[in-house]
Amino acid sequence: MELVAAADSDERGLMLLRIWNTLRSIVVPHFKYWIQYFFPKSKDTVPKRITLAGNELASDTEDLIEEVIVSKEINSSENETRGNEEISASETDDVDILQEESIVYIAEVTAKLLEEMPPIINTEVNEKVRLHCECLVLSDETLHDVCQTLNTELNRGLAKETNAEATIKCFPTFVQELPNGKESGRFLALDLGGTNFRVLLIELGEGKFAMDSKIYAVPHDIMVGHGTELFDHIAACMASFINERQLNDELLPLGFTFSFPCAQEGLTKARLARWTKGFKCAGVEGNDVVAMLKDAIARRQDVRIKICAVLNDTTGTLMSCAWKNHNCMIGLIVGTGTNACYMEKLEKVELWDGATDGPQQVIINTEWGAFGDNGCLDDIRVYCDHNIDKESINPGRQLFEKMISGMYMGEIARQVLVKLVDEGLIFENQNCDALKEKGQFFTKYISEIESDKPGDFSNCLSVLEDLGILDATPEDCASVRYVCEVVSRRAANLAGAGVAVLLNRIAQKKVTVAVDGSVYRFHPFFHDMMVEIIKRLVKPGIEFDLMLSEDGSGRGAALVAAVANRSAMERQQLLEQQAR
């Protein structure tokens, strides 16, 4: 049974009533008492004492309410209802009708009660556990300092004189325009970023979006062979995809998502800096991957493909949402890794060496995972951050990413839990051998544990059983959940601080932020925590919303190609008009 506010315009009321719903297991058994408190016939009838535990209650609470029917429609003329509440006939003597003002009243009173009551989970957490975790809790003052430092580092990356030593490189993507809804036609996308790659066919029209795709494997011998073999394999799979759909005679624009470190020199030119993710193809590093793909396609001579753009997945994330929401100007990934891109004024991009007669803006790929590599975040990095960095395959690099992303969040929580075990604060006389092994506390465990309802530790107990901890107490579970909450909130706060900086730089009244990544998608509260901190850090007057991006690396790549194709056609039409 839940009480739900019907007044959609009262955002504060909705939030407080959602908190109220978490108390329903305590409130409902003593409903009549609470009705008298919230809706007194006079101030004199309000009970003097309130005890949520149910030990001290008004003398007439033995006559409890028999039924609360939850409905979704208001029908006051028939049932004397308000919002989603319907009170049985036996209660109408106590409450004449739940009026519009009553929902606001119940929210206000509940808020006052909750102000005096500590959070449910914290009442069960050992004070020493909370004190140990204080180093992971970032104050608003600290987050403001992080924002200022990040803004300074972004300026260093954009400036010609300081870019060489800047840790945040701020690469121009050469994508200067966003979808405007006028894109139409068929477009291909190629998404290469691991042991599998995808080929997609997307058809756009007025209000129309259709997508077809197929996944192809990259055999291990090709991953470690010569680059020519890799691109020949990709071209062969693309030709097969096109042949199956009988599109051989059609010239298809292609957007190429290449998720490896590159130095981008143009919209269709990107040199591979180094292979990652198990690839070691010879003859590719330092070369233009677009040119190598073009050569492979040309060698086949059986398909017509025009490569319009090469991009990374963060830019694709932005473009995927911008097709639906033209206010979208920021793309964010919070998954295995983290990165962000945003639309920057061209006058601030000193590294720009492209055309200056077009749009006076360009999407900047910040590569902000490297924020802090120069020591500017040392004041907020703690023992677990230093340990994780020291034991990583890239010590001293991607330090911001190591505090936020899904690759590291589980290990951060594990190291904190091990410290608590060593200090005798949790899991007394329990077998913690598995917990003490590096990498055994997965990031998905954090999402699962925090998905438990307050006071329920079902998921937490299941996770601990996987780790061989079979007799955890409720106090142990509360401490584990608290550690997970602190780790995930720190990550959300840092990601949110970064988004606030980008919003402040763009300085438009309303901006949509496209977000993707497993942490953002699957953590139950990551979105809410990010929204909460961004509101506190963004400049007054700026409105924003976070929008889940669908398939940025695939759909976004095709949209980049579609925009590039549309722009080329518009320029051609303009030239033809001028020639007449």
For each residue, the residues with C-beta under 8 A, 3 or more apart:
1: 24 28 68 70
2: 21 24 70 84
3: 17 20 21 24 83 84 85 106
4: 17 21 70 83 84
5: 8 10 13 14 17 83 103 107
6: 74 82 83 84 103
7: 10 13 14 83 100 103 104
8: 5 14
9:
10: 5 7 13 14 103 104 107
11: 14 15
12: 15 16 107
13: 5 7 10 16 17 103 104 107
14: 5 7 8 10 11 17 18
15: 11 12 18 19
16: 12 13 19 20 107 108 110 111 114
17: 3 4 5 13 14 20 21 103 106 107 110
18: 14 15 21 22
19: 15 16 22 23 110 114
20: 3 16 17 23 24 27 106 107 110
21: 2 3 4 17 18 24
22: 18 19 120 453 454
23: 19 20 26 27 52 110
24: 1 2 3 20 21 27 28
25: 28 29
26: 23 29 30 52 53 54
27: 20 23 24 30 31 34
28: 1 24 25 31 65 68
29: 25 26 54 64
30: 26 27 33 34 54 57 61 64
31: 27 28 34 35 64 65 68 91
32: 35 36 60 61 63 64 65 91 94
33: 30 36 37 47 57 58 60 61
34: 27 30 31 37 38
35: 31 32 38 39 65 87 91 94 95
36: 32 33 39 40 45 46 47 58 94
37: 33 34 40 46 47 50 109
38: 34 35 102 105 106 109
39: 35 36 94 95 98 102 105
40: 36 37 43 44 45 46
41: 45
42: 45
43: 40 46
44: 40
45: 36 40 41 42
46: 36 37 40 43
47: 33 36 37 50 58
48:
49: 56
50: 37 47 113
51: 54 55 56 57
52: 23 26 113 117
53: 26
54: 26 29 30 51 57
55: 51
56: 49 51
57: 30 33 51 54 61
58: 33 36 47 61
59:
60: 32 33 63
61: 30 32 33 57 58 64
62:
63: 32 60
64: 29 30 31 32 61
65: 28 31 32 35 68 87 88 90 91
66: 88 90
67: 88
68: 1 28 31 65 85 86 87 88
69: 86 88
70: 1 2 4 84 85 86
71: 75 79 81 84 86
72: 84
73:
74: 6 81 82 83
75: 71 78 79 81
76: 79 80 81 82 97
77:
78: 75
79: 71 75 76 86
80: 76 87 92 96 97 98
81: 71 74 75 76 85 86 87 98
82: 6 74 76 85 97 98 99 100 102 103
83: 3 4 5 6 7 74 98 103
84: 2 3 4 6 70 71 72
85: 3 68 70 81 82 98
86: 68 69 70 71 79 81
87: 35 65 68 80 81 91 92 95 98
88: 65 66 67 68 69 91
89: 92
90: 65 66 93
91: 31 32 35 65 87 88 94 95
92: 80 87 89 95 96
93: 90
94: 32 35 36 39 91
95: 35 39 87 91 92 98
96: 80 92
97: 76 80 82
98: 39 80 81 82 83 85 87 95 102 103
99: 82 102
100: 7 82 103 104
101: 104 105
102: 38 39 82 98 99 105 106
103: 5 6 7 10 13 17 82 83 98 100 106 107
104: 7 10 13 100 101 107 108
105: 38 39 101 102 108 109
106: 3 17 20 38 102 103 109 110
107: 5 10 12 13 16 17 20 103 104 110 111
108: 16 104 105 111 112
109: 37 38 105 106 112 113
110: 16 17 19 20 23 106 107 113 114
111: 16 107 108 114 115
112: 108 109 115 116
113: 50 52 109 110 116 117
114: 16 19 110 111 117
115: 111 112
116: 112 113
117: 52 113 114
118: 122 123
119: 122 123
120: 22 123 124 454 455
121: 124 125 454 478 481 482 485
122: 118 119 125 130 482
123: 118 119 120
124: 120 121 474 475 478
125: 121 122 129 130 475 478 479 482
126: 129 130 425 426 475 479
127: 130 131
128: 131 132 423 425
129: 125 126 132 133 420 425 426 479 482 483
130: 122 125 126 127 133 134 482
131: 127 128 134
132: 128 129 135 416 419 420 423 425
133: 129 130 136 137 416 482 483 486
134: 130 131 137
135: 132 382 383
136: 133 382 416 486 487 490
137: 133 134 486 489 490
138: 142 143 146 380 490 493 494
139: 142 143
140: 143 144 536 537
141: 144 145
142: 138 139 145 146 380
143: 138 139 140 146 147 493 494 497 533 536 537
144: 140 141 147 148 537
145: 141 142 148 149
146: 138 142 143 149 150 377 380 494 497
147: 143 144 150 151 497 500 501 504 537
148: 144 145 151 152
149: 145 146 152 153 376 377
150: 146 147 153 154 168 368 371 497 498 501
151: 147 148 154 155 501 504 505
152: 148 149 155 156
153: 149 150 156 157 166 167 168 371 374 376
154: 150 151 157 158 168 170 366 501 505
155: 151 152 158 159 162
156: 152 153 159 162 163 165 166 168
157: 153 154 162 163 166 167 168 169 170 366
158: 154 155 163 170 344 348 349 350 351 364
159: 155 156 162 163 166 350
160: 163 350 351
161: 350
162: 155 156 157 159 165 166
163: 156 157 158 159 160 166 169 170 350 351
164:
165: 156 162 374
166: 153 156 157 159 162 163 169 170
167: 153 157 370 371 372 373 374
168: 150 153 154 156 157 366 367 368 370 371
169: 157 163 166 366 367 370
170: 154 157 158 163 166 349 351 364 365 366 367
171: 263 264 364 365 367
172: 264 349 351 352 354 362 363 364 365
173: 264 267 311 312 315 341 362 363 364 365
174: 264 266 267 309 354 362
175: 267 309 311 315 319 362 363 560 563
176: 358 359 361 362 363
177: 180 359 563 567
178: 319 322 326 328 329 343 563
179: 183 319 322 323 326 559 562 563
180: 177 183 326 566
181: 206 323 326
182: 566
183: 179 180 204 323 559 562 563 565 566
184: 204 205 206
185: 203 204 253 562 565
186: 201 202 203 247 250 252
187: 201 202 203 204 252 253 254 255 558 559 561 562 565
188: 199 200 201 202 238 242 252 253 254 255 305 558 561
189: 198 199 200 202 254 255 256 257 554 555 557 558 561
190: 197 198 199 200 234 238 254 255 256 257 293 557
191: 197 198 199 200 257 259 553 554 557
192: 197 234 256 257 258 259
193: 197 257 258 259 260 277 313 553
194: 197 259 277
195: 217 218 223 277 278
196: 215 216 217 218
197: 190 191 192 193 194 215 216 218 234 237
198: 189 190 191 213 214 215 216 554
199: 188 189 190 191 213 214 216 237 238 241
200: 188 189 190 191 211 212 213 554 555 557 558
201: 186 187 188 211 212 213 241 245 247 252
202: 186 187 188 189 209 210 211 212 555 558 559 562
203: 185 186 187 208 209 210 211
204: 183 184 185 187 208 209 562
205: 184 208
206: 181 184
207:
208: 203 204 205
209: 202 203 204 323
210: 202 203
211: 200 201 202 203 551 554 555
212: 200 201 202 245
213: 198 199 200 201 554
214: 198 199 241
215: 196 197 198
216: 196 197 198 199 234 237
217: 195 196
218: 195 196 197 222 223 230 233
219: 222 223 233
220: 223 224
221: 224 225
222: 218 219 225 229 230 233 281
223: 195 218 219 220 230 278 279 280 281
224: 220 221 279 280 281
225: 221 222 229 230 281 282
226: 229 230 281 282 283
227: 230 231 281 282 283 284 287 292
228: 231 232 283 292 296
229: 222 225 226 232 233 281
230: 218 222 223 225 226 227 233 234 279 281 284
231: 227 228 234 235 292 293 295 296
232: 228 229 235 236 296 299
233: 218 219 222 229 230 236 237
234: 190 192 197 216 230 231 237 238 293 296
235: 231 232 238 239 293 296 297 299 300 303
236: 232 233 239 240 300
237: 197 199 216 233 234 240 241
238: 188 190 199 234 235 241 242 297 303 305
239: 235 236 242 243 300 302 303
240: 236 237 243 244
241: 199 201 214 237 238 244 245
242: 188 238 239 245 247 248 252 303 305
243: 239 240 246 248 302 303
244: 240 241
245: 201 212 241 242
246: 243
247: 186 201 242 250 252
248: 242 243 302 303 304
249: 304
250: 186 247 304
251: 304 305 306
252: 186 187 188 201 242 247 303 304 305 306
253: 185 187 188 306 308 561 562 564 565
254: 187 188 189 190 305 306 307 308 561
255: 187 188 189 190 308 309 310 311 316 556 557 558 559 560 561 562 564
256: 189 190 192 289 290 293 307 309 310 311 557
257: 189 190 191 192 193 310 311 312 313 316 553 554 556 557
258: 192 193 262 270 272 289 310 311 312
259: 191 192 193 194 312 313 553
260: 193 272 273 274 275 276 277 279
261: 272 273 274 276
262: 258 270 271 272 273 289 310 312
263: 171 270 271 273
264: 171 172 173 174 269 270 310 365
265: 269 270 271 288
266: 174 269 354
267: 173 174 175 308 309 310 564
268: 290 307 308 309 310
269: 264 265 266 288 290 291 310
270: 258 262 263 264 265 288 289 290 310
271: 262 263 265 286 287 288 289
272: 258 260 261 262 275 284 285 286 287 289
273: 260 261 262 263 285
274: 260 261 285
275: 260 272 279 280 281 284 285
276: 260 261 279
277: 193 194 195 260
278: 195 223
279: 223 224 230 260 275 276
280: 223 224 275
281: 222 223 224 225 226 227 229 230 275 284
282: 225 226 227
283: 226 227 228 287
284: 227 230 272 275 281 287 289 292
285: 272 273 274 275
286: 271 272
287: 227 271 272 283 284 291 292
288: 265 269 270 271 291 292
289: 256 258 262 270 271 272 284 292 293 310
290: 256 268 269 270 293 294 307 310
291: 269 287 288 294 295
292: 227 228 231 284 287 288 289 295 296
293: 190 231 234 235 256 289 290 296 297 307
294: 290 291 297 298 307
295: 231 291 292 298 299
296: 228 231 232 234 235 292 293 299 300
297: 235 238 293 294 300 303 305
298: 294 295 301
299: 232 235 295 296
300: 235 236 239 296 297 303
301: 298
302: 239 243 248
303: 235 238 239 242 243 248 252 297 300
304: 248 249 250 251 252
305: 188 238 242 251 252 254 297
306: 251 252 253 254
307: 254 256 268 290 293 294 310
308: 253 254 255 267 268 560 561 564 565
309: 174 175 255 256 267 268 557 560 561 564
310: 255 256 257 258 262 264 267 268 269 270 289 290 307
311: 173 175 255 256 257 258 315 316 319 556 557 560
312: 173 257 258 259 262 315 316 339 365
313: 193 257 259 316 317 333 516 552 553 556
314: 317 318 331 332 333 339 340 341 365 552
315: 173 175 311 312 318 319 331 341 363 365 552 556 560
316: 255 257 311 312 313 319 320 331 552 553 554 555 556 557 559 560
317: 313 314 320 321 331 332 333 341 514 515 516 549 552 553 556
318: 314 315 321 322 328 329 330 331 341 342 363 514 549 552 556
319: 175 178 179 311 315 316 322 323 331 552 556 557 559 560 563
320: 316 317 323 514 549 550 551 552 555 556 559
321: 317 318 324 325 328 331 512 514 547 549
322: 178 179 318 319 325 326 328 329 514 559
323: 179 181 183 209 319 320 555 559
324: 321 328 547
325: 321 322 328 512 547
326: 178 179 180 181 322
327: 508 510 511 512
328: 178 318 321 322 324 325 331 511 512 513 514 547
329: 178 318 322 342 343 506 508 511 512
330: 318 340 341 342 343 499 502 503 506 511 512 513 514
331: 314 315 316 317 318 319 321 328 340 341 342 363 513 514 515 549 552
332: 314 317 338 339 340 495 498 499 513 514 515 516 517 520
333: 313 314 317 337 338 339 340 515 516 517
334: 338 404 405 406 491 495 515 516 517 519 520 526
335: 338 405 406 516 517 518 519 520 521
336: 405 406 407 517 518
337: 333 369 398 401 405 407
338: 332 333 334 335 368 369 400 401 404 405 495 517
339: 312 314 332 333 365 366 367 368 369
340: 314 330 331 332 333 366 368 498 499 502
341: 173 314 315 317 318 330 331 363 364 365 366
342: 318 329 330 331 363 364 366 502 505 506
343: 178 329 330 361 362 363 364 506
344: 158 348 349 361 362 363 364 505 506
345: 348 349 360 361
346: 349 352 356 359 360 361 362
347: 360
348: 158 344 345
349: 158 170 172 344 345 346 352 362 364
350: 158 159 160 161 163
351: 158 160 163 170 172
352: 172 346 349 356 362
353:
354: 172 174 266 362
355: 358
356: 346 352
357:
358: 176 355
359: 176 177 346 362
360: 345 346 347
361: 176 343 344 345 346
362: 172 173 174 175 176 343 344 346 349 352 354 359
363: 172 173 175 176 315 318 331 341 342 343 344
364: 158 170 171 172 173 341 342 343 344 349
365: 170 171 172 173 264 312 314 315 339 341
366: 154 157 168 169 170 339 340 341 342
367: 168 169 170 171 339 370
368: 150 168 338 339 340 371 400 498
369: 337 338 339 398 400 401 405
370: 167 168 169 367 373 397 398 399 400 401
371: 150 153 167 168 368 376 377 399 400 498
372: 167 375 376 377 378 381 399 400 403
373: 167 370 396 397 398 399
374: 153 165 167
375: 372 378
376: 149 153 371 372
377: 146 149 371 372 380 381 399 400 403
378: 372 375 381
379:
380: 138 142 146 377
381: 372 377 378 385 386 399 403
382: 135 136 385 386
383: 135 386 387 415 419
384: 387 388 411 412 415 416
385: 381 382 388 389 399 402 403 412
386: 381 382 383 389 390
387: 383 384 390 391 415
388: 384 385 391 392 402 408 411 412 415
389: 385 386 392 395 396 399 402
390: 386 387 395
391: 387 388 438
392: 388 389 395 402
393:
394: 397 398
395: 389 390 392
396: 373 389 399
397: 370 373 394
398: 337 369 370 373 394 401 402
399: 370 371 372 373 377 381 385 389 396 402 403
400: 338 368 369 370 371 372 377 403 404 494
401: 337 338 369 370 398 404 405 407 408
402: 385 388 389 392 398 399 405 407 408
403: 372 377 381 385 399 400 408 412 490 491 494
404: 334 338 400 401 408 409 491 494 495 519
405: 334 335 336 337 338 369 401 402 408 409 491 519
406: 334 335 336 409 410 443 517 518 519
407: 336 337 401 402 443
408: 388 401 402 403 404 405 411 412 443
409: 404 405 406 412 413 443 446 487 488 491 519
410: 406 413 414 439 441 442 443 444 445 446
411: 384 388 408 414 415 438 439 441
412: 384 385 388 403 408 409 415 416 487
413: 409 410 416 417 441 445 446 483 484 487
414: 410 411 417 418 435 438 439 440 441
415: 383 384 387 388 411 412 418 419
416: 132 133 136 384 412 413 419 420 483 486 487
417: 413 414 420 421 426 435 441 480 483
418: 414 415 421 422 432 435 436
419: 132 383 415 416 422 423
420: 129 132 416 417 423 425 426 479 483
421: 417 418 424 425 426 427 432 435 436
422: 418 419
423: 128 132 419 420
424: 421 428
425: 126 128 129 132 420 421 479
426: 126 129 417 420 421 475 476 479 480
427: 421 430 432 435 469 472 476
428: 424
429:
430: 427 469 470 471 472 476
431: 434 468 469 470
432: 418 421 427 435 436 467 468 469
433: 436 437 468
434: 431 437 440 467 468 469
435: 414 417 418 421 427 432 440 441 467 468 469
436: 418 421 432 433
437: 433 434 440
438: 391 411 414
439: 410 411 414 442
440: 414 434 435 437 467
441: 410 411 413 414 417 435 445 467
442: 410 439 445
443: 406 407 408 409 410 446 447 518 519
444: 410 447 448 522
445: 410 413 441 442 448 449 463 484
446: 409 410 413 443 449 450 484 487 488 523
447: 443 444 450 451 522 523 524
448: 444 445 451 459 460 462 463
449: 445 446 452 459 460 463 480 481 484
450: 446 447 481 484 485 488 523 524 525
451: 447 448 459 524
452: 449 456 457 458 459 460 481
453: 22 456
454: 22 120 121
455: 120
456: 452 453
457: 452 460 461 474 477 478 481
458: 452 461 462
459: 448 449 451 452 462 463
460: 448 449 452 457 463 464 472 477 480 481
461: 457 458 464 465 472 477
462: 448 458 459 465 466
463: 445 448 449 459 460 466 467 480
464: 460 461 467 469 470 472 476 477 480
465: 461 462 468 469 470
466: 462 463
467: 432 434 435 440 441 463 464
468: 431 432 433 434 435 465
469: 427 430 431 432 434 435 464 465 472 476
470: 430 431 464 465
471: 430
472: 427 430 460 461 464 469 476 477 480
473: 476 477
474: 124 457 477 478
475: 124 125 126 426 478 479
476: 426 427 430 464 469 472 473 479 480
477: 457 460 461 464 472 473 474 480 481
478: 121 124 125 457 474 475 481 482
479: 125 126 129 420 425 426 475 476 482 483
480: 417 426 449 460 463 464 472 476 477 483 484
481: 121 449 450 452 457 460 477 478 484 485
482: 121 122 125 129 130 133 478 479 485 486
483: 129 133 413 416 417 420 479 480 486 487
484: 413 445 446 449 450 480 481 487 488
485: 121 450 481 482 488 489
486: 133 136 137 416 482 483 489 490
487: 136 409 412 413 416 446 483 484 490 491
488: 409 446 450 484 485 491 492 523 525 526 529
489: 137 485 486 492 493 529
490: 136 137 138 403 486 487 493 494
491: 334 403 404 405 409 487 488 494 495 519 526
492: 488 489 495 496 525 526 529 530 533
493: 138 143 489 490 496 497 529 533
494: 138 143 146 400 403 404 490 491 497 498
495: 332 334 338 404 491 492 498 499 530
496: 492 493 499 500 529 530 531 532 533 534 537
497: 143 146 147 150 493 494 500 501 533 537
498: 150 332 340 368 371 494 495 501 502
499: 330 332 340 495 496 502 503 513 530 534 544
500: 147 496 497 503 504 533 534 537 538
501: 147 150 151 154 497 498 504 505
502: 330 340 342 498 499 505 506
503: 330 499 500 506 507 511 513 534 538 539 542 544
504: 147 151 500 501 507 538 539 542
505: 151 154 342 344 501 502
506: 329 330 342 343 344 502 503 511
507: 503 504 539 542
508: 327 329 511 542
509: 541 542 543
510: 327 542 543 544
511: 327 328 329 330 503 506 508 542 543 544
512: 321 325 327 328 329 330 544 545 546 547
513: 328 330 331 332 499 503 544 545 546 547
514: 317 318 320 321 322 328 330 331 332 547 549 552
515: 317 331 332 333 334 520 527 546 547 548 549
516: 313 317 332 333 334 335 520 521 548 549 552
517: 332 333 334 335 336 338 406 520 521
518: 335 336 406 443 521 522
519: 334 335 404 405 406 409 443 491 522 523 526
520: 332 334 335 515 516 517 523 526 527 530 548
521: 335 516 517 518 548
522: 444 447 518 519
523: 446 447 450 488 519 520 526
524: 447 450 451
525: 450 488 492 528 529
526: 334 488 491 492 519 520 523 529 530
527: 515 520 530 531 546
528: 525 531 532
529: 488 489 492 493 496 525 526 532 533
530: 492 495 496 499 520 526 527 533 534 546
531: 496 527 528 534 535 546
532: 496 528 529 535 536
533: 143 492 493 496 497 500 529 530 536 537
534: 496 499 500 503 530 531 537 538 544
535: 531 532 538
536: 140 143 532 533
537: 140 143 144 147 496 497 500 533 534
538: 500 503 504 534 535 542 544
539: 503 504 507 542
540:
541: 509
542: 503 504 507 508 509 510 511 538 539
543: 509 510 511
544: 499 503 510 511 512 513 534 538
545: 512 513
546: 512 513 515 527 530 531
547: 321 324 325 328 512 513 514 515
548: 515 516 520 521
549: 317 318 320 321 331 514 515 516 552 556
550: 320 555
551: 211 320 554 555 556
552: 313 314 315 316 317 318 319 320 331 514 516 549 555 556
553: 191 193 257 259 313 316 317 556 557
554: 189 191 198 200 211 213 257 316 551 557 558
555: 189 200 202 211 316 320 323 550 551 552 558 559
556: 255 257 311 313 315 316 317 318 319 320 549 551 552 553 559 560
557: 189 190 191 200 255 256 257 309 311 316 319 553 554 560 561
558: 187 188 189 200 202 255 554 555 561 562
559: 179 183 187 202 255 316 319 320 322 323 555 556 562 563
560: 175 255 308 309 311 315 316 319 556 557 563 564
561: 187 188 189 253 254 255 308 309 557 558 564 565
562: 179 183 185 187 202 204 253 255 558 559 565 566
563: 175 177 178 179 183 319 559 560 566 567
564: 253 255 267 308 309 560 561 567 568
565: 183 185 187 253 308 561 562 568 569
566: 180 182 183 562 563 569 570
567: 177 563 564 570 571
568: 564 565 571 572
569: 565 566 572 573
570: 566 567 573 574
571: 567 568 574 575
572: 568 569 575 576
573: 569 570 576 577
574: 570 571 577 578
575: 571 572 578 579
576: 572 573 579 580
577: 573 574 580
578: 574 575
579: 575 576
580: 576 577
